[in-house]
Amino acid sequence: MAAKKKTAEENNTENKLTIEESFEKLEEIIEKLSDSDISLSDSFELYSRGMKMVKECSSELDVVEKKVMALSDDGTLEEFE
């Protein structure tokens, strides 16, 4: 029986970093960019990768923010604004 090939979406889901992991990777990128011995080509690659991660983190934070609920004075839950 042949193994089922994974779709690109399934691979992306498996490889998707948590927001905490993304922040750690961003810190690593920043450290590498701070190195004075890095080539222009490598720095551009790191910058591009970092900016992509920042956009992904921002999108994920927007989703989480919309899910946050706040307890009002009268004890009811309301969406956080």
Backbone as JSON Lines, residues from 0, in Angstrom:
{"i":0,"aa":"M","n":[0.84,-1.18,0.0],"ca":[0.0,0.0,0.0],"c":[0.89,1.24,0.0]}
{"i":1,"aa":"A","n":[0.64,2.17,-0.89],"ca":[1.46,3.36,-1.03],"c":[1.14,4.38,0.07]}
{"i":2,"aa":"A","n":[2.19,5.06,0.53],"ca":[2.0,6.1,1.55],"c":[1.39,7.34,0.89]}
{"i":3,"aa":"K","n":[0.49,7.98,1.61],"ca":[-0.16,9.18,1.11],"c":[0.83,10.34,1.14]}
{"i":4,"aa":"K","n":[0.91,11.07,0.03],"ca":[1.76,12.25,-0.01],"c":[1.09,13.38,0.75]}
{"i":5,"aa":"K","n":[1.9,14.14,1.46],"ca":[1.36,15.27,2.22],"c":[1.23,16.48,1.31]}
{"i":6,"aa":"T","n":[0.17,17.22,1.54],"ca":[-0.03,18.45,0.79],"c":[0.87,19.54,1.36]}
{"i":7,"aa":"A","n":[1.03,20.62,0.62],"ca":[1.84,21.75,1.08],"c":[1.25,22.33,2.36]}
{"i":8,"aa":"E","n":[-0.08,22.36,2.46],"ca":[-0.73,22.89,3.66],"c":[-0.43,22.02,4.88]}
{"i":9,"aa":"E","n":[-0.45,20.69,4.69],"ca":[-0.14,19.79,5.8],"c":[1.31,19.98,6.25]}
{"i":10,"aa":"N","n":[2.23,20.14,5.31],"ca":[3.62,20.37,5.65],"c":[3.79,21.69,6.39]}
{"i":11,"aa":"N","n":[3.1,22.74,5.94],"ca":[3.19,24.04,6.6],"c":[2.66,23.97,8.02]}
{"i":12,"aa":"T","n":[1.57,23.23,8.23],"ca":[1.0,23.09,9.56],"c":[1.98,22.4,10.49]}
{"i":13,"aa":"E","n":[2.63,21.34,10.0],"ca":[3.59,20.61,10.81],"c":[4.81,21.46,11.11]}
{"i":14,"aa":"N","n":[5.24,22.29,10.16],"ca":[6.44,23.09,10.32],"c":[6.17,24.45,10.96]}
{"i":15,"aa":"K","n":[4.93,24.78,11.22],"ca":[4.59,26.09,11.76],"c":[5.12,26.21,13.18]}
{"i":16,"aa":"L","n":[5.82,27.3,13.42],"ca":[6.38,27.56,14.74],"c":[5.34,28.21,15.62]}
{"i":17,"aa":"T","n":[5.47,27.98,16.93],"ca":[4.63,28.72,17.86],"c":[5.13,30.16,17.88]}
{"i":18,"aa":"I","n":[4.34,31.04,18.42],"ca":[4.74,32.44,18.46],"c":[6.0,32.61,19.31]}
{"i":19,"aa":"E","n":[6.11,31.83,20.37],"ca":[7.3,31.89,21.21],"c":[8.54,31.43,20.44]}
{"i":20,"aa":"E","n":[8.4,30.34,19.69],"ca":[9.51,29.85,18.87],"c":[9.89,30.87,17.8]}
{"i":21,"aa":"S","n":[8.9,31.53,17.23],"ca":[9.17,32.55,16.22],"c":[9.95,33.71,16.82]}
{"i":22,"aa":"F","n":[9.59,34.14,18.03],"ca":[10.33,35.21,18.7],"c":[11.77,34.8,18.98]}
{"i":23,"aa":"E","n":[11.97,33.54,19.36],"ca":[13.33,33.04,19.6],"c":[14.14,33.08,18.3]}
{"i":24,"aa":"K","n":[13.52,32.64,17.21],"ca":[14.21,32.67,15.91],"c":[14.53,34.1,15.5]}
{"i":25,"aa":"L","n":[13.6,35.01,15.75],"ca":[13.84,36.42,15.43],"c":[15.02,36.97,16.24]}
{"i":26,"aa":"E","n":[15.13,36.58,17.49],"ca":[16.26,37.0,18.31],"c":[17.57,36.48,17.73]}
{"i":27,"aa":"E","n":[17.56,35.23,17.27],"ca":[18.75,34.65,16.65],"c":[19.13,35.43,15.38]}
{"i":28,"aa":"I","n":[18.13,35.77,14.59],"ca":[18.37,36.53,13.36],"c":[18.99,37.88,13.69]}
{"i":29,"aa":"I","n":[18.44,38.55,14.71],"ca":[18.96,39.86,15.11],"c":[20.41,39.75,15.55]}
{"i":30,"aa":"E","n":[20.73,38.7,16.31],"ca":[22.11,38.5,16.74],"c":[23.04,38.31,15.54]}
{"i":31,"aa":"K","n":[22.6,37.51,14.57],"ca":[23.42,37.27,13.38],"c":[23.59,38.55,12.57]}
{"i":32,"aa":"L","n":[22.52,39.35,12.48],"ca":[22.62,40.6,11.73],"c":[23.54,41.6,12.42]}
{"i":33,"aa":"S","n":[23.7,41.46,13.72],"ca":[24.58,42.36,14.48],"c":[26.05,42.03,14.28]}
{"i":34,"aa":"D","n":[26.34,40.86,13.72],"ca":[27.72,40.44,13.5],"c":[28.32,41.25,12.35]}
{"i":35,"aa":"S","n":[29.45,41.87,12.61],"ca":[30.07,42.73,11.58],"c":[30.7,41.92,10.45]}
{"i":36,"aa":"D","n":[30.88,40.61,10.64],"ca":[31.5,39.78,9.61],"c":[30.5,39.19,8.62]}
{"i":37,"aa":"I","n":[29.23,39.49,8.76],"ca":[28.21,38.9,7.88],"c":[28.26,39.56,6.5]}
{"i":38,"aa":"S","n":[28.09,38.76,5.48],"ca":[28.11,39.3,4.12],"c":[26.8,40.03,3.82]}
{"i":39,"aa":"L","n":[26.85,40.89,2.83],"ca":[25.65,41.62,2.42],"c":[24.56,40.66,1.97]}
{"i":40,"aa":"S","n":[24.94,39.65,1.22],"ca":[23.98,38.66,0.73],"c":[23.32,37.91,1.89]}
{"i":41,"aa":"D","n":[24.13,37.48,2.86],"ca":[23.58,36.77,4.02],"c":[22.7,37.68,4.86]}
{"i":42,"aa":"S","n":[23.12,38.93,5.03],"ca":[22.32,39.85,5.83],"c":[20.98,40.13,5.16]}
{"i":43,"aa":"F","n":[20.96,40.23,3.83],"ca":[19.7,40.45,3.13],"c":[18.79,39.24,3.28]}
{"i":44,"aa":"E","n":[19.35,38.04,3.2],"ca":[18.56,36.8,3.37],"c":[17.97,36.74,4.78]}
{"i":45,"aa":"L","n":[18.78,37.04,5.78],"ca":[18.3,37.03,7.16],"c":[17.23,38.09,7.37]}
{"i":46,"aa":"Y","n":[17.45,39.28,6.82],"ca":[16.48,40.36,6.94],"c":[15.14,39.94,6.33]}
{"i":47,"aa":"S","n":[15.19,39.36,5.14],"ca":[13.96,38.92,4.45],"c":[13.23,37.87,5.27]}
{"i":48,"aa":"R","n":[13.98,36.91,5.79],"ca":[13.37,35.86,6.6],"c":[12.77,36.45,7.88]}
{"i":49,"aa":"G","n":[13.48,37.36,8.5],"ca":[12.98,38.01,9.71],"c":[11.71,38.8,9.47]}
{"i":50,"aa":"M","n":[11.67,39.55,8.38],"ca":[10.47,40.34,8.07],"c":[9.27,39.45,7.81]}
{"i":51,"aa":"K","n":[9.49,38.32,7.16],"ca":[8.41,37.37,6.92],"c":[7.88,36.84,8.26]}
{"i":52,"aa":"M","n":[8.79,36.52,9.17],"ca":[8.39,36.02,10.48],"c":[7.64,37.09,11.28]}
{"i":53,"aa":"V","n":[8.08,38.35,11.17],"ca":[7.4,39.45,11.87],"c":[5.96,39.57,11.37]}
{"i":54,"aa":"K","n":[5.76,39.48,10.07],"ca":[4.4,39.57,9.51],"c":[3.54,38.42,9.99]}
{"i":55,"aa":"E","n":[4.11,37.2,10.02],"ca":[3.35,36.03,10.49],"c":[2.98,36.19,11.96]}
{"i":56,"aa":"C","n":[3.94,36.66,12.77],"ca":[3.67,36.87,14.2],"c":[2.59,37.92,14.39]}
{"i":57,"aa":"S","n":[2.66,38.99,13.63],"ca":[1.67,40.05,13.74],"c":[0.28,39.53,13.41]}
{"i":58,"aa":"S","n":[0.17,38.74,12.36],"ca":[-1.12,38.17,11.98],"c":[-1.65,37.25,13.07]}
{"i":59,"aa":"E","n":[-0.77,36.44,13.62],"ca":[-1.21,35.52,14.67],"c":[-1.62,36.27,15.93]}
{"i":60,"aa":"L","n":[-0.89,37.33,16.27],"ca":[-1.27,38.13,17.44],"c":[-2.61,38.82,17.22]}
{"i":61,"aa":"D","n":[-2.89,39.25,15.99],"ca":[-4.19,39.86,15.7],"c":[-5.32,38.87,15.94]}
{"i":62,"aa":"V","n":[-5.12,37.63,15.53],"ca":[-6.14,36.59,15.73],"c":[-6.36,36.34,17.22]}
{"i":63,"aa":"V","n":[-5.26,36.24,17.97],"ca":[-5.37,35.99,19.41],"c":[-6.06,37.16,20.09]}
{"i":64,"aa":"E","n":[-5.7,38.36,19.72],"ca":[-6.29,39.56,20.33],"c":[-7.81,39.57,20.15]}
{"i":65,"aa":"K","n":[-8.28,39.14,18.99],"ca":[-9.72,39.12,18.74],"c":[-10.44,38.08,19.59]}
{"i":66,"aa":"K","n":[-9.69,37.06,20.04],"ca":[-10.29,36.0,20.84],"c":[-10.31,36.35,22.32]}
{"i":67,"aa":"V","n":[-9.52,37.32,22.72],"ca":[-9.43,37.67,24.13],"c":[-10.76,38.28,24.58]}
{"i":68,"aa":"M","n":[-11.17,37.81,25.73],"ca":[-12.42,38.33,26.28],"c":[-12.11,39.08,27.57]}
{"i":69,"aa":"A","n":[-12.84,40.14,27.82],"ca":[-12.65,40.94,29.03],"c":[-13.91,40.84,29.89]}
{"i":70,"aa":"L","n":[-13.71,40.77,31.18],"ca":[-14.84,40.71,32.11],"c":[-15.26,42.14,32.43]}
{"i":71,"aa":"S","n":[-16.51,42.45,32.14],"ca":[-17.01,43.81,32.38],"c":[-17.41,43.97,33.85]}
{"i":72,"aa":"D","n":[-17.76,45.2,34.23],"ca":[-18.15,45.5,35.61],"c":[-19.35,44.68,36.08]}
{"i":73,"aa":"D","n":[-20.28,44.38,35.16],"ca":[-21.48,43.64,35.57],"c":[-21.28,42.11,35.48]}
{"i":74,"aa":"G","n":[-20.06,41.67,35.19],"ca":[-19.75,40.24,35.22],"c":[-19.95,39.51,33.9]}
{"i":75,"aa":"T","n":[-20.29,40.23,32.84],"ca":[-20.46,39.59,31.54],"c":[-19.15,39.65,30.76]}
{"i":76,"aa":"L","n":[-19.02,38.71,29.86],"ca":[-17.82,38.68,29.0],"c":[-18.07,39.51,27.75]}
{"i":77,"aa":"E","n":[-17.1,40.34,27.42],"ca":[-17.18,41.14,26.2],"c":[-15.88,40.98,25.44]}
{"i":78,"aa":"E","n":[-15.95,41.16,24.12],"ca":[-14.73,41.08,23.32],"c":[-13.8,42.21,23.69]}
{"i":79,"aa":"F","n":[-12.52,41.88,23.75],"ca":[-11.5,42.87,24.05],"c":[-11.33,43.8,22.86]}
{"i":80,"aa":"E","n":[-11.27,45.09,23.11],"ca":[-11.08,46.06,22.02],"c":[-9.83,46.83,22.23]}
